[in-house]
Each structure stands twice: as structure tokens, then as C-alpha cells.
């Protein structure tokens, strides 16, 4: 089902907008300009037409199947939109919207509601609070990051959307190729373990880079990383190594950064190359 995030048969942008200042406009425009050949749909309660694409009041009004949905609407509407995605039979959902775990206990309650919905409908969710996903192989740009990097053999996942955006812009400027970019956000559903499993034996990826602010399941991560890393080198950048860094991480994606010594030992045991900074 995770394949829906790489070469989906069709994509719907929930929150598509004709307003150029809105993220929903940028996401729809990127999909139209990146060379993606699947079906592209716009969802906006006002209907009409956006960037030449017919807009439907709800995803349930779209004729035919929708493989991937990208949600870019205020957080108070996300749960109901996700429910409609489930009713529609959507396989994968990217929730770009922020305002969940990272803002505190009330946000955490809302995030748990999203998890309950995706589990009930057997969907997979990237985010919330993320940049989205880019695949240069398909090609697909389901983010608000403008421009498509050159096709290459480096896959990168990051819990920080801002960092991923910076690397994306650097890659465009320097002409460095990437195969895939994935913004994990709050990791309410899809996490670094899921991505490593997906990229195992990926013929388009020769190196994996991971920027992590915390690891969901340490033992499982080590097991999968050791297996994947035996064929594909993994370079990890672990954030939140200082007290100040740990506090910043907690407020950014709601992740608790773990012990520096524990991560150092785990990375070494799993054969992961550790980078202490993005520049390195």
C-alpha cells in the first residue's frame, strides 16, 4: 500500500486553491508541472475550476478511484476530510497540515483521532505536519516545494520538513540527483522503519539519508537498518543531541529525543554511518 506514495494511479489535493499564496495552490501546481501522468483532482468546497482542473466539493464526489490524497486544510477540518478519504477507498494520505502532537496535549488528542481513522479504513498516512513526498522516478511532486530535482540514486527521509526543503533547494541549485524525498513529520503512522522496508532492494536507490529527531522502535529499527544497510549504505543525522536541541525537537514534531550515547551505540551496531551535521 505504501506504493501509493510513489507512483499513485491518481492524486487528489484536498484544499486546492486558486489563491497563489495558499499551500493548496502550490501542491496542485507542482503535480501539474512535475511530469506526473496519473489522474489529478482538486477538492474545494466552492467547486469550480482551479489551474484548469475541475474542483469537487468533496473527495467522495470525484468519479473513479483515488489512490493518494494530499490534505492541505486547517487542522479542524482534517479529521472529517480523512474520514471521507476512507469512505472513498483512498490507499494513502499525506497530511501536510500542522497543529497536532507538536503543539501539545490537545493536538495529541486530535492526532490520535487521525490514527484511529486511518486504522479503521486500512489506509496509510504520512504526517501530519509534513512537507509531503517527491519521487523523481515516477515522477511525482506532492509537496509545496517548488521545482523537481534531477533524477538520481539518493533517497532521503526527514522528520524536519524545513531541512528537507533546504536540501531540495540545494539539490536544485547544485544539480545533485535524488530518487526520492520523504517528509515524515510527526510520524503518526508511517515512520523511518516503514521507509527503510520500502527502500530495501530499491533498484533506483544506492544511498539512503535519514534525518531523525527520534526513533519509534529502537530494536526494530536496528534490525531493519542492519538488513537494508548490508546492501544500501545508510547515513543518519540524529537531531536533538544537546539539551537545547532536544527541547527544539520536542516543540517541532512532538518527538522526545533519546539518549545521545544510546543512539551512537545503536547506529554503530546497525552499521549506520553517523553524520553530526547536515553540512557533513
C-alpha positions in Angstrom: 0.0 0.0 0.0 3.0 2.3 0.5 3.5 2.3 -3.3 0.6 4.8 -3.4 3.1 7.4 -2.2 5.5 6.9 -5.1 3.6 6.2 -8.3 -0.1 6.5 -7.5 -2.7 6.0 -10.2 -4.4 9.2 -9.2 -3.9 12.1 -6.7 -6.5 14.4 -5.1 -5.5 17.7 -3.5 -7.9 18.4 -0.6 -7.6 22.1 -0.1 -6.6 23.0 -3.6 -6.9 26.8 -4.1 -6.8 29.4 -6.8 -5.1 31.7 -4.4 -1.4 31.7 -5.2 -0.4 32.4 -1.6 -2.1 29.1 -0.4 -0.2 25.9 0.0 -3.0 24.1 -1.7 -2.3 26.1 -4.9 1.4 25.2 -4.7 0.8 21.5 -4.3 -1.7 21.3 -7.2 0.6 23.4 -9.4 3.6 21.1 -8.6 1.6 18.0 -9.5 0.6 19.6 -12.8 4.2 20.7 -13.7 6.3 17.7 -12.5 5.5 15.4 -15.3 3.2 13.1 -13.3 1.0 11.1 -15.7 -1.8 9.9 -13.4 -5.1 11.5 -12.7 -5.0 14.8 -10.9 -8.1 16.0 -8.9 -8.8 19.2 -6.9 -11.1 19.3 -3.9 -12.5 22.6 -2.7 -15.9 23.2 -1.1 -16.6 26.0 -3.6 -16.2 23.7 -6.6 -15.4 25.4 -9.9 -12.0 25.1 -11.7 -8.5 25.6 -10.3 -5.5 25.7 -12.6 -7.6 24.1 -15.3 -8.6 21.2 -13.1 -12.2 20.6 -12.1 -12.7 21.1 -8.4 -15.1 18.9 -6.4 -16.7 19.9 -3.1 -15.6 16.5 -1.6 -13.3 13.7 -2.4 -16.3 11.4 -2.4 -17.7 13.4 -5.4 -14.7 12.5 -7.6 -15.7 9.9 -10.2 -13.5 6.7 -10.2 -10.8 5.7 -7.7 -8.4 8.0 -5.9 -5.1 6.3 -4.9 -3.4 9.2 -3.0 -4.9 12.2 -1.2 -2.9 15.3 -0.1 -4.6 17.2 2.7 -3.8 20.9 3.0 -6.6 22.4 5.0 -7.0 23.9 8.5 -6.4 21.3 11.2 -10.0 21.5 12.5 -11.2 20.0 9.2 -8.6 17.3 8.7 -10.4 14.5 10.6 -13.6 14.9 8.6 -11.6 15.0 5.3 -9.7 11.9 6.4 -13.0 10.2 7.1 -14.2 11.0 3.6 -10.9 9.6 2.2 -11.6 6.3 4.0 -15.2 6.3 2.6 -13.7 6.9 -0.9 -11.3 3.9 -0.6 -8.1 6.0 -0.7 -4.9 4.0 -0.1 -2.5 6.7 1.0 -2.9 10.1 2.6 -0.3 12.9 3.0 -1.4 15.3 5.8 0.7 18.5 5.3 -1.4 20.4 7.8 0.2 21.2 11.2 -1.4 21.7 14.6 -1.3 18.3 16.1 1.1 16.5 18.5 3.7 19.2 18.1 1.5 21.8 19.8 0.7 19.9 23.0 -1.8 17.7 24.6 -4.9 19.0 22.7 -3.0 18.5 19.4 -2.0 15.0 20.5 -5.7 14.1 21.0 -6.5 15.3 17.5 -3.6 13.3 16.1 -4.8 10.1 17.9 -8.2 10.7 16.2 -6.4 10.7 12.8 -4.6 7.5 13.7 -8.0 5.8 14.6 -9.5 6.8 11.3 -6.6 5.5 9.1 -6.5 2.3 11.0 -10.3 1.8 10.7 -10.2 2.3 6.9 -6.9 0.4 6.5 -5.2 3.5 4.9 -1.6 4.7 5.4 -0.8 8.2 6.4 2.3 10.4 6.0 2.5 13.2 8.6 0.7 15.2 9.8 2.9 18.3 9.9 5.0 17.4 6.9 6.2 18.7 3.6 5.0 15.7 1.5 6.7 13.4 -0.9 8.8 13.7 -4.1 9.6 10.8 -6.4 11.8 11.6 -9.4 11.4 8.2 -10.9 7.6 8.3 -11.3 7.8 11.4 -11.4 5.7 12.9 -8.6 5.9 16.1 -6.6 3.2 16.0 -3.9 4.7 18.9 -1.8 4.7 22.6 -1.8 8.4 22.7 -2.6 8.8 24.3 -6.0 10.8 22.6 -8.6 11.8 19.0 -9.4 15.3 17.7 -8.5 17.2 15.8 -11.1 16.8 12.0 -11.1 19.5 10.3 -9.0 20.2 7.4 -6.7 19.9 9.1 -3.3 16.8 8.6 -1.2 16.2 11.0 1.8 13.7 10.9 4.6 13.5 13.6 7.2 11.4 14.4 10.2 12.1 18.1 9.6 10.2 19.5 6.6 12.3 22.7 6.7 15.5 20.7 6.5 14.2 18.6 3.6 13.1 21.8 1.8 16.6 23.2 2.3 18.2 20.0 0.9 15.7 20.1 -2.0 16.6 23.7 -2.9 20.4 22.9 -2.6 19.9 19.9 -4.9 18.2 22.1 -7.5 21.0 24.7 -7.3 23.9 22.2 -7.5 22.3 19.8 -9.9 22.5 16.8 -7.5 20.2 14.0 -8.3 17.9 12.2 -5.8 15.5 9.3 -6.3 13.0 10.2 -3.5 12.3 12.7 -0.8 10.0 11.9 2.1 9.0 14.2 4.9 7.9 12.1 7.9 6.5 15.0 10.0 5.0 13.7 13.3 5.2 10.1 12.2 1.7 9.3 13.4 1.6 6.3 11.1 4.4 5.9 8.6 7.8 6.1 10.2 11.5 5.6 9.4 11.1 1.8 9.7 8.4 1.7 7.1 10.6 3.8 4.7 13.6 1.5 5.2 11.5 -1.5 4.4 10.1 0.2 1.3 13.5 1.2 0.1 15.0 -2.3 0.7 16.3 -3.6 -2.7 15.0 -0.4 -4.4 16.9 -0.5 -7.8 16.7 3.3 -8.0 18.3 4.0 -4.7 22.0 3.4 -3.9 22.3 5.5 -0.7 19.8 6.4 2.0 20.0 9.5 4.1 17.8 9.9 7.2 17.4 13.0 9.4 15.8 11.7 12.6 14.6 13.6 15.7 13.7 10.4 17.5 13.2 6.7 16.6 9.9 5.0 17.2 11.0 1.4 17.8 14.7 1.1 18.5 15.2 -2.7 18.3 13.1 -3.0 15.2 14.9 0.0 13.6 18.3 -1.6 14.3 17.2 -4.9 12.8 15.8 -3.4 9.6 18.7 -1.0 9.2 21.2 -3.7 9.6 19.5 -5.8 6.9 18.9 -2.9 4.5 22.4 -1.4 5.2 24.1 -4.6 4.1 23.3 -3.7 0.5 22.5 0.0 0.6 24.6 2.4 2.8 22.6 4.4 5.3 23.7 7.8 6.6 21.9 9.1 9.6 21.8 12.6 11.1 20.4 12.5 14.6 18.9 15.8 15.9 18.4 16.9 19.4 21.8 15.7 20.8 22.2 18.7 23.1 19.7 19.8 25.8 18.8 22.8 23.7 18.5 20.6 20.6 16.3 18.1 22.4 13.9 20.9 23.5 13.8 22.2 20.0 13.0 18.8 18.6 10.2 18.3 21.1 8.5 21.5 20.1 9.0 20.9 16.4 7.4 17.5 15.8 6.4 16.4 19.3 9.2 13.9 19.4 11.3 13.1 22.5 14.9 12.9 21.6 16.6 10.0 23.2 20.0 9.5 24.9 22.9 10.5 22.7 25.0 7.5 23.9 22.2 5.1 23.1 21.8 6.4 19.6 25.6 6.4 19.0 25.8 2.7 20.1 22.7 1.7 18.1 23.9 3.3 14.9 27.3 1.7 15.3 25.8 -1.7 15.9 23.5 -1.5 12.9 26.3 -0.4 10.6 24.8 3.1 10.0 27.2 5.9 9.2 26.6 8.8 11.6 26.8 12.4 10.4 26.9 15.0 13.2 25.5 17.8 10.9 23.8 18.4 7.6 26.9 20.0 6.2 28.9 16.9 6.9 
